[in-house]
Amino acid sequence: MLSNEPDRACYGPKHVEVANERMAIQTLLITDELFRNSDVKTRKKYVNLVESVKDSGGDAFIFSAMHVSGEQLAQLTGIAALLRFPLPELEDIEM
């Protein structure tokens, strides 16, 4: 899917936030370091994001930073999403 439709994936907090506002997220991928952040404000932001994605019919997966998949996701800002539909305009938004 991603090789044929690269606009159906996004990485980084700002892009994922915009995609969520447009109810475009089918699958949210997030590291446990973000989801269980020691900063209460940051943690609440990501908990609310996960709940919002689930409320709109999407899935959310939390990856352990101790696992290879979580390490790889952390290298891509720690958060990514697979989208229901393409959002090519995300490229114009600065991260």
Protein Blocks (a to p, Z undefined) as FASTA:
>chain_A
ZZmmmmlccedjklmmmmmmnopafbdcddfklmmgfblklmmmmmmmmmmmmmnopacd
dddfkbmklmmmmmnoopacddfbdcfklmmpcZZ
